[in-house]
Amino acid sequence: MLWLIIALILWVLLPAGIYLLYQKTVRRAREKEERAKKLLEEAQKQAESLKREALLEAKEEAHKLKTQIEENLQQQRRELSRKENRLLQEQERLERRAESLDKREKQLAAREKLVQELEAKAQQLVQQQKEELERIANLSPEEAKEIILKRVEEELQQELIRRVAENEKKIRELSDIKAKEIIAQAIQKCAVDMAQEVTVTTVTLPSDDVKGKIIGREGRNIRAFESLTGVDLLIDDTPEVVVLSCFDPVRREIARIALEKLIIDGRIHPAKIEEMVAKARREVEDAIIRAGEEAMEKAKVIGLHPEMVKLLGRLKYRTSYGQNVLQHSLEVAHIAGQMAEELGVNANLARRAGLLHDIGKALDEEGPHTQLGARAAKKYGEREEIINAILSHHGEEEPRFIESVLVQAADTLSAARPGARREMLEAYLRRLEQIEKIVSAFPGVERSYAIQAGREVRVIVKPEEIDDARAEVLAREIAKKIEQEMEYPGQIKVVVIREKRAIEYAK
């Protein structure tokens, strides 16, 4: 019975449940359909909105492009208009120029015609004058032509000499100004004190009693001293003074230092003399190296071989015509370096060549110091420019580099400046005689006088043989002859004097 009730209930409730489930399912389906319709409507609305926005943006972009294209077109039209205006103006200018050229062509044609007419008249007048001259002078055309050509040739020669003299004068003035500027700038940065060296050195004694100690018993001390130093020790009646004499200044310096040490020590005997001479020799060797290194530093030169440094330091004890060779070498290095900087060439190389140009004077060997110096420079690895500067600074070899020429000029300047060197009277007189001899050998020279210590020569010529134009040529020829045949410091001024006097007596 229970099962029947349950089945009845199920039979009643099952269709109701199915119906309810169906209604619920239908309701859900309708809700979904409505939502789908709403979504579709919203999507359509958004699509319409996006479409309208895209159309608006496209229209705006099209408007911008249109505006930009129109602006570009207007700019191009303006540019074309400007170019067209310029072309029109250029065309007008060319037309005006063509008209001007036509006028000038017509004027030139008229002038050419006038010139032709004048030329024809001139030829006619020349022919008439020629015929008249032939008639008056009774000369043939060839003879008249020769006279005219000779006269024209003389006039042209005079004019040529005058113009050459004027141009030479201008060039000389400009060159002198520039050269003086360069040399002045070089010399003003190089000022050293010159020491006049001699071949003797004086040593002051505390008293005359020391002279007996220096001589020693039977002269053994003085003999030992002279034997060890190679210097003559002169002791005379001069109070409290002894003299060291030697042509080698290095030996003389060693002897001076040793003698002063012996005097201070007070113990003077052969063994002590030998000890002090050895100490003095070491001191002088150290001083030589220091002098060479200081000279390198002052000249701004680096990388010298140690043996070259020693040779350079030995120049401190060498003199030439009373001029200290090391100071002279430093002068030459500074002057050559300054001139090289002004001329834009290698200043370091010029200073090095100037410092080493007299290095041969430090060698105790026979032969010209240029050859000795070049040999030493080559031995210790110096460059070809340095070797050529050493060989050529006295004209024994042609300078092949600009630095060699600068060293040659700087050496002359350092040696020629006032007070730098002492010149022997015989050499001075010989130079004056040589100048006058060279000048007197020229034809037309009546007398010559070398004045101002040989820095000027006055030349008096025969006026009937030398005219004014020839006098200028003669001055140049004399100057070149002196340059070729003489060696002299500085420069020599040549003055040619031509004087013609007309004398008559009224009776």
Secondary structure, DSSP 8 states (H G I E B T S, - for coil): -HHHHHHHHHHHHHHHHHHHHHHHHHHHHHHHHHHHHHHHHHHHHHHHHHHHHHHHHHHHHHHHHHHHHHHHHHHHHHHHHHHHHHHHHHHHHHHHHHHHHHHHHHHHHHHHHHHHHHHHHHHHHHHHHHHHHHHHH---HHHHHHHHHHHHHHHHHHHHHHHHHHHHHHHHHHHHHHHHHHHHHHHHT---------SEEEEE-S-THHHHHHH-GGGHHHHHHHHHH--EEE--SSTTEEEEE-S-HHHHHHHHHHHHHHHHH---SHHHHHHHHHHHHHHHHHHHHHHHHHHHHHHT-----HHHHHHHHHGGG-EETTEEHHHHHHHHHHHHHHHHHHHTS-HHHHHHHHHHTTGGGGS-SSS-HHHHHHHHHHHTT--HHHHHHHHHTTTSS---SHHHHHHHHHHHHHHHSTTS----HHHHHHHHHHHHHHHHTSTTEEEEEEETTTTEEEEEE-TTT--HHHHHHHHHHHHHHHHHH---SS--EEEEE----------
